[in-house]
Amino acid sequence: MFPRFDFPLKDNGYRECELLYSEWSEATEAYEKKEYKAVVYHLLRFINQNVAGTLRLNKKDIHIEIKHSCMLLDIKVNNNEFRIKAPFLTITEQTNVIALLRKISELNFNALMLPQIILEDDLLYFSYSCPLELCEPAKILAVIREICYQGDYHSPRLKENYKEKEKVLFSIREIFTDYDQCMAFFEKERLSEYHWDIVTITLLKLENMPYINGTLRSDLLDIIELMYSDNNMAFKVDRGIAFIKELQEKSYKEFYCPVIYKSLYYQHTFYTRLMNISQETLKEELEKNKERFEKSKKEGRYFALTYDIYERLLKIIYEYNIDDKTRNMIYKGLNQIKRNTDFEEAAMTLYNLYNDLVKGKQYKKMTIWAWIQIIAVFYFITKILIPLIGK
């Protein structure tokens, strides 16, 4: 009994972005040459070329407004200064001002390293500025990432701007159905050692849905962090099961409207919270688990191997900003696993997928020799075999 994996509904925007590492090199070179405007220009293109593609590098000041989640990043660069401002919350009559400002002070003193949250009239906004000559690429990148991540985590405005929520709700219910059936199977077969696996896989599948945002995404990030913490295993499993049970027990009207339904919306993302990773580093990360997987395969522990690789692949998607080729290859491989797939077949499918990822097959293009072979086979079938059968 395995959980299925369905392709997440397509995100119509740019929630995740494929980084242009050539632009990072340009940014570091520009900094060494003291071309500080060029540093910011190349950094923005490095983070998200879809958004920053409208920028032009010339003698004029740089000024761009970029939509990210519920915020609008206002980035300005003149001959003297780099400045970024991102309004994210307005204080109203209903706001518990004392509690809110206490939380803002906590963020300013703890979570935020470089930017700060400023209160101006009734508007709270992230702010950071520095002299242009101090625009070191890694520092400016850290500033933008902090603002985007903390804004995502702490200020989700529940906007009703997604028109196909029923599709998302159906996908969520399917994930819960898989979870229930797997848990029932584990209880029947007395396989409690797999509770952590199915709970974690379920949470990772939910977090990977692009239209889950708002407080639900923040809660998911918290519980997933707990599942991978150093806490006692039984404690983690109990908390994970309780979290999922709480979601399931509430009625459709009570739960899906205020909790999930309001957290289902499309949002633009300029800078993803995911860690950047190169092809070589991804290979090194994958190779860490290869020996353990090979041992399980040799011992014939196919059921355990399937769940082990399943969880590892979802964790890679959860942690790293992988390229589209790798992401799609993982999606297609996981999608082949069905609820009643034979244990050995499921294990070997994911084992072969994992090895292909280690070898970087998703990046390899077809060689000229391979094309010649395909053309030769096609010629043989159409020009020789078919006429021969016809006779």
PAZABA-517192 format. One record per atom (N, C-alpha, C): z, y, x; residue in one letter. Coordinates in steps of 0.001 Angstrom, whole numbers, padded with zeros to 6 digits, always signed. Example, Ala and Ser with C-alpha at 12.3 -4.5 7.8 and 13.67 -1.06 7.14 Angstrom:
+007800-005690+013190A;+007800-004500+012300A;+007800-003300+013200A;+007080-002250+012850S;+007140-001060+013670S;+007870+000030+012900S;
***
This chain:
+000000-001194+000852M;+000000+000000+000000M;+000000+001248+000891M;-001058+002038+000743F;-001184+003251+001553F;-001447+004457+000657F;-001024+005644+001067P;-001378+006850+000316P;-002837+007198+000570P;-003522+007645-000459R;-004916+008069-000274R;-004955+009454+000363R;-006114+009805+000882F;-006302+011164+001394F;-007579+011716+000785F;-007435+012753-000026D;-008588+013426-000607D;-008853+014703+000166D;-010115+015048+000303F;-010466+016283+000991F;-009822+017464+000268F;-009143+018372+000990P;-008573+019556+000337P;-009675+020387-000307P;-009345+021038-001431L;-010318+021920-002059L;-010773+022962-001055L;-012065+023274-001092K;-012623+024171-000087K;-012072+025577-000239K;-011687+026152+000876D;-011223+027529+000902D;-012451+028428+001014D;-012578+029372+000073N;-013777+030220+000062N;-013746+031335+001088N;-012662+031478+001796G;-012565+032579+002749G;-012415+032104+004161G;-011455+032666+004867Y;-011303+032331+006279Y;-009842+032106+006573Y;-009246+031136+005843R;-007825+030845+006043R;-007562+030403+007476R;-008386+029507+007988E;-008280+029130+009391E;-009561+029576+010088E;-009482+029853+011361C;-010655+030348+012058C;-010822+029601+013380C;-012063+029431+013761E;-012352+028781+015038E;-012382+029847+016129E;-011507+029720+017092L;-011350+030756+018110L;-012534+030782+019077L;-012887+031993+019485L;-013956+032172+020477L;-013305+032374+021843L;-013211+031295+022612Y;-012511+031390+023896Y;-013263+032272+024890Y;-014557+032431+024696S;-015317+033332+025575S;-014828+034769+025413S;-014399+035123+024182E;-013897+036474+023938E;-012548+036693+024630E;-011742+035626+024729W;-010475+035748+025457W;-010738+036060+026927W;-011708+035400+027507S;-012074+035682+028902S;-012538+037125+029060S;-013325+037595+028085E;-013795+038985+028121E;-012613+039953+028045E;-011619+039617+027225A;-010452+040490+027060A;-009642+040578+028349A;-009417+039441+029005T;-008634+039450+030250T;-009393+040178+031364T;-010705+039979+031407E;-011514+040685+032411E;-011499+042195+032167E;-011560+042592+030898A;-011536+044017+030557A;-010205+044643+030961A;-009117+043895+030791Y;-007799+044417+031174Y;-007725+044625+032684Y;-008270+043676+033443E;-008275+043798+034904E;-009110+044989+035349E;-010153+045307+034571K;-011017+046441+034899K;-010487+047754+034317K;-009337+047689+033616K;-008709+048838+032974K;-009578+049427+031863K;-010342+048562+031220E;-011150+048965+030059E;-010364+048565+028807E;-009375+049368+028447Y;-008359+048937+027488Y;-008875+048861+026054Y;-009793+049723+025680K;-010386+049610+024346K;-011122+048285+024198K;-011788+047891+025262A;-012522+046627+025241A;-011575+045441+025099A;-010350+045586+025627V;-009350+044518+025497V;-009087+044234+024016V;-008803+045287+023256V;-008501+045130+021827V;-009719+044617+021074V;-010882+045162+021399Y;-012125+044733+020747Y;-012347+043225+020910Y;-012241+042733+022129H;-012484+041302+022380H;-011357+040436+021814H;-010120+040944+021789L;-009019+040183+021202L;-009234+039964+019712L;-009653+041003+019009L;-009892+040877+017564L;-011006+039887+017283L;-012028+039899+018106R;-013122+038925+017938R;-012667+037521+018316R;-011764+037426+019278F;-011209+036130+019656F;-010409+035517+018506F;-009604+036344+017835I;-008761+035853+016744I;-009599+035422+015555I;-010534+036277+015141N;-011317+035960+013946N;-012623+036744+013967N;-013670+036078+014417Q;-014964+036756+014543Q;-015542+037125+013187Q;-015164+036385+012125N;-015685+036685+010794N;-015279+038084+010346N;-014066+038478+010691V;-013555+039782+010274V;-013945+040863+011264V;-013730+040576+012541A;-013950+041588+013575A;-015426+041739+013936A;-016293+040937+013317G;-017718+041002+013640G;-018350+042338+013312G;-017702+043125+012425T;-018248+044439+012058T;-017940+045502+013105T;-017053+045207+014047L;-016676+046181+015073L;-017797+046397+016084L;-017849+047587+016608R;-018790+047900+017685R;-018011+048549+018821R;-018309+048149+020029L;-017616+048693+021195L;-018422+049852+021757L;-017883+051059+021610N;-018540+052257+022152N;-017455+053276+022525N;-017848+054524+022699K;-016895+055547+023135K;-015998+056034+022000K;-016323+055679+020764K;-015532+056129+019615K;-014205+055360+019538K;-013253+055946+018808D;-011983+055253+018572D;-012223+054017+017717D;-011386+053010+017915I;-011451+051807+017080I;-010496+051985+015904I;-011003+051756+014713H;-010153+051788+013517H;-010690+050739+012544H;-009842+049763+012243I;-010264+048697+011337I;-009094+048295+010442I;-009390+048064+009172E;-008400+047547+008225E;-008775+046112+007890E;-007811+045200+008073I;-008086+043771+007940I;-007144+043161+006921I;-007708+042488+005931K;-006899+041813+004915K;-006301+040546+005487K;-004982+040422+005326H;-004294+039181+005726H;-003208+038908+004716H;-003362+037820+003947S;-002358+037456+002947S;-002141+038638+002013S;-000885+039052+001825C;-000591+040173+000924C;-000580+041507+001658C;-000965+041514+002921M;-000896+042731+003725M;-002292+043240+004079M;-002315+044500+004471L;-003533+045091+005008L;-003192+045616+006399L;-003705+044940+007432L;-003436+045358+008813L;-004284+046582+009138L;-003632+047650+009516D;-004319+048893+009886D;-004191+049046+011400D;-005304+048804+012110I;-005300+048818+013578I;-006108+050014+014071I;-005456+050826+014914K;-006120+052010+015460K;-005977+052027+016979K;-007059+052362+017645V;-007048+052489+019111V;-007807+053758+019471V;-007121+054693+020130N;-007805+055873+020656N;-007732+055849+022173N;-007989+056948+022818N;-008011+056969+024283N;-006620+056871+024912N;-005592+057004+024090N;-004232+057024+024630N;-003323+055920+024121N;-003599+055400+022932E;-002600+054560+022276E;-003232+053433+021448E;-002508+052301+021407F;-002794+051206+020466F;-001733+051256+019380F;-002149+051173+018110R;-001185+051232+017010R;-001599+050262+015915R;-000616+049523+015399I;-000866+048631+014263I;+000216+048862+013218I;-000210+048948+011968K;+000706+049173+010849K;+000304+048237+009720K;+001285+047589+009081A;+000980+046622+008028A;+002006+046723+006899A;+001733+047539+005875P;+002631+047609+004713P;+002696+046251+004014P;+003918+045828+003600F;+004006+044512+002976F;+004969+044442+001799F;+005760+045483+001541L;+006693+045392+000425L;+007080+046796-000049L;+007102+046961-001365T;+007522+048228-001964T;+008837+048017-002695T;+009803+048883-002454I;+011098+048801-003129I;+010979+049417-004524I;+011413+048678-005517T;+011372+049153-006903T;+012789+049252-007456T;+012898+049648-008727E;+014209+049763-009358E;+014887+048407-009491E;+014092+047340-009574Q;+014646+045997-009727Q;+015079+045363-008401Q;+014749+046008-007293T;+015048+045441-005979T;+016535+045518-005654T;+017068+044413-005141N;+018443+044420-004622N;+018372+045031-003218N;+018514+046338-003159V;+018232+047084-001926V;+019147+046673-000782V;+020436+046514-001071I;+021386+046185-000001I;+021051+044838+000628I;+020814+043825-000216A;+020481+042494+000298A;+019158+042518+001057A;+018166+043274+000527L;+016856+043354+001175L;+016963+044001+002551L;+017651+045122+002636L;+017760+045831+003917L;+018580+045033+004926L;+019545+044250+004415R;+020299+043370+005313R;+019359+042338+005938R;+018459+041792+005118K;+017488+040812+005620K;+016506+041463+006600K;+016083+042681+006308I;+015164+043393+007205I;+015827+043636+008554I;+017100+044017+008540S;+017829+044225+009801S;+017914+042933+010599S;+018140+041828+009892E;+018192+040518+010558E;+016868+040186+011227E;+015762+040464+010527L;+014435+040194+011092L;+014178+041082+012311L;+014536+042352+012212N;+014299+043288+013315N;+015082+042913+014570N;+016276+042374+014384F;+017120+042052+015543F;+016900+040636+016068F;+016358+039744+015235N;+016240+038341+015642N;+014803+037830+015684N;+014157+037765+014544A;+012841+037113+014467A;+011743+037899+015178A;+011794+039220+015093L;+010719+040051+015650L;+011029+040454+017089L;+010101+040150+017979M;+010294+040459+019395M;+009755+041844+019751M;+008552+042167+019268L;+007912+043436+019634L;+007718+044362+018432L;+007045+043938+017369P;+006929+044835+016215P;+008269+044977+015501P;+008403+045999+014684Q;+009599+046222+013878Q;+009182+046532+012442Q;+010113+046322+011507I;+009864+046677+010113I;+010492+048041+009863I;+009690+048970+009353I;+010113+050351+009145I;+010175+050628+007636I;+011190+051376+007216L;+011283+051826+005827L;+010890+053295+005764L;+009880+053596+004975E;+009411+054980+004801E;+009285+055242+003308E;+010149+056099+002786D;+010268+056304+001342D;+010620+054954+000695D;+009749+054428-000150D;+010019+053128-000780D;+009181+052010-000173D;+008501+052279+000922L;+007570+051316+001506L;+008120+050712+002795L;+008104+049389+002859L;+008452+048673+004088L;+007164+048224+004759L;+007070+048453+006069Y;+005855+048037+006769Y;+006183+047620+008206Y;+005379+046661+008714F;+005455+046286+010118F;+004789+047385+010942F;+005349+047649+012102S;+004770+048697+012939S;+004951+048366+014419S;+003926+048696+015186Y;+004029+048570+016650Y;+003013+049517+017281Y;+003418+050147+018368S;+002488+050998+019128S;+002879+050956+020596S;+001913+051222+021450C;+002180+051282+022893C;+001063+052071+023564C;+001332+052623+024739P;+000269+053299+025493P;-000885+052327+025757P;-002078+052845+025810L;-003264+051996+025916L;-003254+051144+027183L;-002706+051691+028275E;-002718+050950+029537E;-001757+049756+029527E;-000900+049661+028483L;+000026+048528+028372L;-000494+047452+027399L;-001763+047545+027060C;-002359+046571+026126C;-002747+045285+026858C;-001762+044611+027409E;-002014+043310+028053E;-002397+042306+026967E;-003469+041532+027152P;-003996+040676+026072P;-002970+039764+025420P;-002172+039045+026213A;-001212+038100+025632A;-000161+038824+024789A;+000226+040025+025205K;+001235+040786+024469K;+000691+041254+023125K;-000510+041820+023122I;-001103+042304+021866I;-001361+041139+020917I;-001762+040008+021484L;-001969+038811+020672L;-000655+038379+020020L;+000434+038434+020778A;+001754+038058+020255A;+002195+039011+019153A;+001894+040290+019303V;+002258+041284+018289V;+001555+040975+016973V;+000250+040759+017041I;-000524+040494+015821I;-000080+039186+015175I;+000171+038176+016010R;+000596+036888+015457R;+001960+037011+014773R;+002895+037734+015382E;+004224+037932+014786E;+004121+038599+013422E;+003328+039644+013340I;+003192+040373+012078I;+002573+039478+011010I;+001517+038764+011381C;+000836+037904+010403C;+001739+036758+009955C;+002408+036114+010897Y;+003248+034958+010541Y;+004465+035389+009734Y;+005187+036420+010190Q;+006386+036859+009476Q;+006038+037431+008110Q;+004886+038089+008017G;+004440+038589+006720G;+004140+037455+005761G;+003476+036399+006262D;+003194+035215+005441D;+004475+034573+004950D;+005433+034449+005849Y;+006639+033675+005553Y;+007606+034436+004641Y;+007742+035745+004862H;+008801+036484+004178H;+008333+037349+003013H;+007051+037560+002871S;+006644+038503+001820S;+005510+037976+000948S;+005618+036758+000434P;+004535+036269-000423P;+004539+036961-001785P;+003508+037727-002066R;+003344+038283-003400R;+002565+037270-004217R;+003088+036939-005349L;+002472+035890-006153L;+001361+036503-006994L;+000165+036474-006453K;-000980+037096-007111K;-001770+036062-007891K;-002089+036358-009112E;-002855+035447-009975E;-004341+035701-009757E;-004878+035278-008609N;-006280+035562-008330N;-007066+034314-007973N;-006570+033163-008418Y;-007333+031930-008201Y;-007659+031337-009550Y;-008922+031128-009865K;-009369+030767-011202K;-009439+029275-011450K;-009257+028439-010429E;-009418+027009-010615E;-008116+026285-010305E;-007015+026804-010816K;-005707+026252-010505K;-005534+024835-011045K;-006221+024511-012140E;-006072+023176-012710E;-006526+022107-011723E;-007548+022410-010930K;-008020+021453-009916K;-006934+021224-008862K;-006274+022311-008486V;-005209+022194-007493V;-004039+021402-008070V;-003677+021700-009308L;-002591+020981-009963L;-002891+019498-010058L;-004144+019161-010356F;-004543+017752-010425F;-004376+017094-009053F;-004786+017792-007982S;-004648+017249-006624S;-003182+017033-006268S;-002322+017967-006684I;-000886+017839-006413I;-000324+016628-007147I;-000709+016457-008398R;-000218+015311-009168R;-000692+013994-008562R;-001914+013973-008014E;-002425+012768-007354E;-001596+012433-006112E;-001204+013462-005364I;-000362+013244-004182I;+000983+012655-004600I;+001560+013183-005680F;+002821+012656-006182F;+002685+011210-006679F;+001557+010903-007317T;+001320+009538-007803T;+001271+008553-006639T;+000564+008925-005579D;+000508+008088-004372D;+001909+007875-003801D;+002671+008962-003746Y;+004033+008894-003212Y;+004883+007917-004029Y;+004833+008032-005346D;+005618+007153-006219D;+005253+005690-006025D;+003949+005407-005952Q;+003509+004020-005825Q;+003901+003435-004474Q;+003792+004224-003427C;+004185+003741-002095C;+005696+003511-002021C;+006465+004433-002584M;+007920+004271-002570M;+008329+003025-003364M;+007662+002800-004498A;+007966+001611-005301A;+007642+000338-004518A;+006544+000362-003780F;+006152-000786-002954F;+007192-001039-001862F;+007646+000042-001210F;+008640-000102-000140F;+009962-000649-000686F;+010342-000193-001884E;+011572-000692-002492E;+011446-002179-002815E;+010295-002553-003354K;+010063-003958-003729K;+010080-004863-002505K;+009446-004416-001415E;+009338-005220-000199E;+010490-004978+000778E;+011436-004118+000368R;+012583-003768+001223R;+012145-003218+002588R;+011262-002241+002511L;+010727-001612+003727L;+011227-000164+003809L;+012522+000004+003808S;+013093+001350+003809S;+012787+002118+005092S;+012410+001388+006153E;+012107+002070+007415E;+010842+002934+007324E;+010074+002773+006231Y;+008854+003570+006059Y;+009081+004780+005148Y;+010313+005001+004700H;+010581+006136+003823H;+010258+007459+004520H;+010659+007585+005792W;+010374+008831+006508W;+008873+009072+006580W;+008103+008008+006823D;+006652+008143+006952D;+006016+008681+005673D;+006333+008056+004532I;+005666+008459+003295I;+006135+009834+002830I;+007418+010142+003055V;+007911+011479+002698V;+007208+012539+003537V;+007141+012315+004844T;+006521+013289+005742T;+005028+013426+005475T;+004345+012314+005269I;+002908+012352+004959I;+002663+013135+003672I;+003494+012905+002657T;+003352+013620+001384T;+003522+015123+001579T;+004530+015519+002343L;+004775+016942+002593L;+003636+017571+003390L;+003129+016850+004383L;+002023+017375+005193L;+000746+017516+004368L;+000514+016576+003449K;-000660+016666+002579K;-000568+017880+001656K;+000621+018143+001146L;+000815+019319+000294L;+000619+020603+001095L;+001184+020650+002296E;+001088+021864+003113E;-000352+022139+003525E;-001160+021078+003623N;-002546+021237+004065N;-003467+021756+002969N;-002956+021926+001764M;-003786+022436+000672M;-003922+023951+000812M;-005134+024483+000974P;-005310+025899+001294P;-004867+026863+000204P;-004788+026401-001056Y;-004427+027319-002118Y;-002939+027268-002474Y;-002141+026541-001696I;-000687+026611-001868I;-000156+027692-000942I;+000398+028728-001537N;+000922+029844-000761N;+002270+030269-001339N;+002650+031513-001164G;+003874+032019-001760G;+005126+031283-001316G;+006119+031254-002206T;+007405+030654-001862T;+007296+029153-001654T;+006352+028515-002345L;+006207+027073-002186L;+005800+026718-000759L;+004880+027486-000179R;+004483+027219+001212R;+005659+027452+002155R;+006424+028498+001927S;+007595+028757+002776S;+008589+027606+002684S;+008815+027099+001470D;+009733+025963+001293D;+009206+024714+001992D;+007895+024501+001905L;+007290+023342+002569L;+007444+023428+004085L;+007232+024614+004636L;+007391+024789+006081L;+008825+024484+006506L;+009783+024893+005695D;+011196+024644+006014D;+011518+023155+006003D;+011073+022443+004957I;+011429+021025+004843I;+010681+020194+005880I;+009446+020585+006230I;+008702+019863+007271I;+009372+020057+008633I;+009840+021268+008865E;+010573+021525+010118E;+011804+020629+010201E;+012496+020458+009073L;+013664+019585+009040L;+013276+018135+009326L;+012153+017670+008771M;+011735+016280+008950M;+011471+015955+010413M;+011075+016947+011199Y;+010791+016729+012625Y;+011936+017213+013525Y;+013066+017521+012930S;+014207+017995+013716S;+014973+016817+014322S;+016016+017133+015071D;+016846+016105+015718D;+017996+015634+014829D;+017973+016026+013571N;+019036+015596+012656N;+018990+014087+012446N;+020080+013554+011898N;+020168+012137+011588N;+019015+011718+010668N;+018406+010555+010961M;+017236+010106+010212M;+017538+009951+008727M;+018679+009339+008402A;+019033+009140+006995A;+019173+010480+006271A;+019751+011460+006970F;+019913+012801+006388F;+018549+013427+006104F;+017633+013321+007069K;+016300+013898+006892K;+015558+013250+005733K;+015618+011929+005663V;+014930+011206+004592V;+015514+011586+003233V;+016842+011641+003145D;+017493+012006+001881D;+017083+013408+001431D;+017043+014341+002375R;+016652+015719+002030R;+015191+015775+001610R;+014343+015034+002311G;+012925+015014+001957G;+012683+014417+000586G;+013348+013293+000306I;+013218+012642-001008I;+013731+013575-002105I;+014854+014239-001846A;+015429+015157-002832A;+014486+016323-003114A;+013830+016828-002066F;+012892+017945-002225F;+011731+017538-003129F;+011137+016379-002840I;+010004+015912-003646I;+010460+015588-005071I;+011627+014986-005201K;+012148+014635-006527K;+012371+015885-007369K;+012863+016939-006734E;+013092+018197-007453E;+011789+018749-008011E;+010718+018632-007217L;+009415+019096-007686L;+008928+018261-008860L;+009159+016955-008792Q;+008632+016053-009818Q;+009419+016096-011118Q;+010732+016299-011028E;+011579+016159-012211E;+011413+017283-013214E;+011051+018434-012747K;+010897+019558-013657K;+009658+019352-014513K;+009739+019781-015712S;+008616+019584-016636S;+007432+020427-016204S;+006265+020112-016736Y;+005041+020848-016400Y;+005219+022331-016696Y;+005806+022644-017840K;+005933+024040-018232K;+006937+024773-017362K;+008068+024113-017090E;+009108+024746-016287E;+008696+024890-014833E;+008059+023839-014322F;+007826+023764-012873F;+006515+024388-012447F;+005426+023939-013078Y;+004137+024364-012574Y;+003863+025833-012839Y;+004492+026416-013869C;+004256+027837-014115C;+005001+028718-013115C;+006345+028692-013103P;+007026+029642-012217P;+007053+029263-010759P;+007034+027980-010437V;+007215+027586-009046V;+005887+027296-008365V;+005147+026306-008881I;+003868+025980-008239I;+002762+026887-008742I;+002673+027052-010073Y;+001509+027754-010624Y;+001362+029146-010030Y;+002490+029846-009851K;+002426+031190-009282K;+002189+031170-007778K;+002378+030009-007167S;+002148+029906-005722S;+000742+029444-005394S;-000095+029287-006410L;-001475+028844-006198L;-002395+030049-006287L;-002805+030526-005143Y;-003738+031640-005128Y;-004449+031670-003787Y;-005598+032300-003810Y;-006391+032416-002586Y;-005934+033637-001801Y;-005790+033500-000501Q;-005443+034648+000321Q;-006259+034649+001610Q;-006668+035846+001983H;-007347+036007+003263H;-006339+035829+004397H;-006761+035195+005460T;-005902+035066+006628T;-006673+035532+007858T;-006129+036546+008506F;-006767+037052+009719F;-006351+036229+010925F;-005053+035976+011061Y;-004549+035241+012223Y;-003683+034094+011723Y;-004123+032869+011957T;-003404+031692+011509T;-002092+031509+012265T;-001102+030884+011604R;+000177+030565+012259R;+000018+029404+013220R;-001106+028653+013120L;-001298+027452+013922L;-001486+027798+015398L;-001047+026897+016256M;-001160+027125+017696M;-002593+026884+018168M;-003052+027747+019042N;-004389+027577+019610N;-004415+026362+020537N;-005531+025657+020535I;-005625+024463+021390I;-007077+024273+021814I;-007274+024010+023099S;-008616+023771+023633S;-008958+022287+023488S;-010214+021948+023736Q;-010643+020546+023651Q;-009868+019682+024639Q;-009676+020187+025837E;-008991+019408+026877E;-007517+019199+026530E;-006872+020265+026028T;-005460+020147+025652T;-005285+019217+024459T;-006219+019263+023518L;-006173+018352+022369L;-006266+016907+022842L;-007136+016655+023795K;-007277+015297+024339K;-005952+014834+024960K;-005311+015721+025718E;-004021+015379+026350E;-002960+015090+025284E;-002966+015869+024214E;-002003+015679+023130E;-002226+014329+022447E;-003475+013977+022241L;-003799+012708+021588L;-003417+011515+022468L;-003611+011662+023767E;-003354+010546+024691E;-001867+010196+024792E;-000983+011112+024357K;+000461+010843+024420K;+000854+009634+023574K;+000105+009398+022502N;+000464+008319+021573N;-000375+007056+021769N;-001381+007127+022630K;-002345+006029+022742K;-001685+004716+023157K;-000777+004767+024117E;-000126+003546+024602E;+000680+002876+023487E;+001384+003684+022681R;+002172+003126+021588R;+001282+002471+020529R;+000161+003106+020255F;-000761+002545+019260F;-001377+001234+019752F;-001723+001190+021033E;-002315-000026+021601E;-001317-001183+021561E;-000042-000865+021783K;+000994-001897+021736K;+001114-002469+020317K;+001117-001601+019320S;+001198-002058+017926S;-000005-002913+017564S;-001173-002528+018073K;-002395-003290+017782K;-002318-004686+018398K;-001872-004775+019654K;-001771-006075+020329K;-000761-006993+019638K;+000297-006393+019096E;+001337-007182+018427E;+000976-007511+016980E;-000166-006989+016521G;-000597-007272+015150G;+000210-006545+014090G;+000853-005433+014459R;+001653-004660+013505R;+000755-003620+012825R;-000181-004132+012013Y;-001227-003276+011442Y;-000692-002281+010415Y;+000259-002721+009612F;+000820-001836+008578F;+001511-000640+009238F;+002344-000919+010227A;+003050+000147+010946A;+002073+001051+011686A;+001049+000454+012270L;+000055+001216+013026L;-000676+002202+012121L;-001010+001760+010904T;-001721+002633+009966T;-000883+003864+009633T;+000375+003643+009278Y;+001232+004775+008927Y;+001492+005667+010128Y;+001605+005083+011302D;+001878+005845+012522D;+000722+006800+012829D;-000496+006270+012808I;-001664+007116+013114I;-001901+008129+011996I;-001728+007708+010752Y;-001898+008586+009587Y;-001035+009843+009746Y;+000245+009623+010064E;+001168+010745+010216E;+000816+011620+011405E;+000414+010990+012535R;+000078+011747+013737R;-001120+012664+013507R;-002135+012160+012797L;-003335+012959+012539L;-003017+014150+011646L;-002211+013932+010613L;-001824+015036+009748L;-000962+016048+010494L;-000143+015572+011426K;+000712+016483+012214K;-000148+017372+013121K;-001225+016819+013654I;-002136+017620+014483I;-002766+018734+013653I;-003186+018397+012426I;-003756+019403+011530I;-002706+020459+011183I;-001455+020023+011032Y;-000359+020928+010659Y;-000008+021892+011795Y;-000098+021430+013031E;+000383+022227+014165E;-000690+023075+014842E;-001921+022555+014907Y;-002914+023174+015781Y;-004119+023738+015016Y;-004660+024808+015556N;-005864+025415+015004N;-007079+024700+015597N;-007310+023477+015126I;-008402+022662+015664I;-009731+023134+015107I;-010802+022807+015804D;-012128+023233+015385D;-012590+022419+014177D;-013618+022914+013507D;-014107+022279+012272D;-014616+020860+012505D;-015236+020602+013649K;-015760+019260+013923K;-014631+018235+013962K;-013542+018583+014650T;-012390+017676+014739T;-011725+017517+013384T;-011535+018624+012679R;-010885+018590+011369R;-011665+017695+010399R;-012976+017893+010336N;-013805+017109+009414N;-013834+015632+009786N;-013804+015346+011077M;-013790+013954+011534M;-012490+013269+011095M;-011370+013987+011188I;-010084+013437+010741I;-010094+013240+009231I;-010586+014237+008504Y;-010646+014131+007047Y;-011445+012909+006609Y;-012617+012720+007211K;-013484+011599+006817K;-012816+010263+007117K;-012124+010179+008257G;-011456+008933+008619G;-010313+008605+007668G;-009471+009601+007365L;-008354+009379+006452L;-008830+009058+005036L;-009953+009658+004659N;-010486+009440+003317N;-010935+007994+003087N;-011172+007247+004166Q;-011587+005843+004034Q;-010425+004931+003654Q;-009187+005407+003830I;-008004+004590+003525I;-007664+004725+002043I;-007702+003608+001344K;-007368+003585-000079K;-006035+002866-000270K;-005517+002931-001497R;-004188+002373-001765R;-004081+000906-001389R;-005102+000125-001708N;-005020-001325-001496N;-005928-001812-000367N;-006245-000944+000564T;-007041-001349+001720T;-006281-002414+002514T;-007012-003419+002981D;-006416-004478+003804D;-005712-003853+005007D;-004523-004377+005346F;-003714-003795+006418F;-004494-003679+007727F;-005123-004780+008136E;-005841-004777+009414E;-007035-003833+009369E;-007752-003841+008246E;-008916-002959+008114E;-008501-001494+008195E;-007408-001147+007508A;-006921+000235+007528A;-006495+000641+008945A;-005763-000252+009608A;-005285+000044+010959A;-006435+000243+011927A;-007441-000633+011863M;-008555-000547+012803M;-009432+000681+012520M;-009532+001059+011245T;-010291+002270+010898T;-009668+003492+011566T;-008352+003633+011425L;-007683+004789+012017L;-007547+004668+013531L;-007386+003438+014019Y;-007294+003215+015471Y;-008607+003620+016149Y;-009735+003202+015572N;-011046+003562+016132N;-011291+005061+016019N;-010862+005655+014898L;-010992+007101+014735L;-010205+007827+015820L;-008985+007384+016058Y;-008129+008024+017061Y;-008762+007926+018447Y;-009287+006762+018787N;-009940+006587+020090N;-011170+007469+020221N;-011928+007609+019126D;-013110+008491+019149D;-012699+009941+019385D;-011568+010339+018806L;-011077+011699+019023L;-010644+011903+020471L;-009992+010886+021047V;-009573+010958+022448V;-010795+011106+023356V;-011858+010367+023035K;-013090+010414+023838K;-013911+011677+023570K;-013530+012440+022532G;-014263+013666+022211G;-015619+013425+021601G;-015756+012340+020843K;-017067+012000+020275K;-017561+013043+019270K;-016614+013812+018697Q;-017029+014819+017723Q;-017840+015942+018367Q;-017729+016059+019707Y;-018449+017123+020420Y;-019753+016655+021049Y;-019947+015335+021096K;-021105+014800+021810K;-022365+014867+020955K;-023391+015429+021529K;-024669+015535+020827K;-025544+014324+021152K;-026472+014053+020279M;-027372+012925+020470M;-028288+013176+021676M;-028396+012203+022555T;-029202+012344+023765T;-030691+012183+023444T;-031517+012597+024388I;-032974+012458+024222I;-033347+010991+024087I;-032683+010126+024875W;-032960+008692+024820W;-032653+008130+023428W;-031581+008611+022814A;-031230+008158+021462A;-032297+008572+020463A;-032813+009800+020600W;-033882+010259+019705W;-035142+009422+019890W;-035462+009092+021149I;-036649+008270+021421I;-036511+006908+020758I;-035275+006336+020818Q;-035053+005038+020189Q;-035235+005108+018677Q;-034735+006161+018063I;-034873+006322+016614I;-036339+006460+016224I;-037074+007266+016999I;-038505+007462+016709I;-039263+006153+016880I;-038899+005378+017919A;-039584+004100+018178A;-039340+003116+017030A;-038096+003058+016549V;-037779+002156+015427V;-038530+002580+014175V;-038539+003910+013917F;-039261+004420+012745F;-040756+004082+012830F;-041338+004248+014021Y;-042758+003946+014218Y;-043037+002456+013989Y;-042142+001609+014520F;-042315+000160+014362F;-042282-000244+012893F;-041350+000329+012132I;-041207-000039+010719I;-042406+000429+009910I;-042792+001700+010098T;-043847+002274+009254T;-045255+001848+009665T;-045497+001678+010958K;-046854+001413+011432K;-047145-000065+011680K;-046116-000860+011911I;-046355-002274+012258I;-045756-003219+011218I;-044429-003042+010937L;-043742-004004+010080L;-044228-003937+008629L;-044266-002738+008062I;-044682-002596+006644I;-046133-003056+006433I;-047099-002636+007288P;-048494-003143+007115P;-048562-004660+007272P;-047723-005224+008178L;-047741-006672+008399L;-047254-007423+007155L;-046168-006872+006539I;-045657-007500+005307I;-046680-007391+004195I;-047380-006266+004153G;-048400-006043+003116G;-049523-007074+003180G;-049832-007532+004369K;-050898-008514+004527K;-050437-009921+004089K;
***
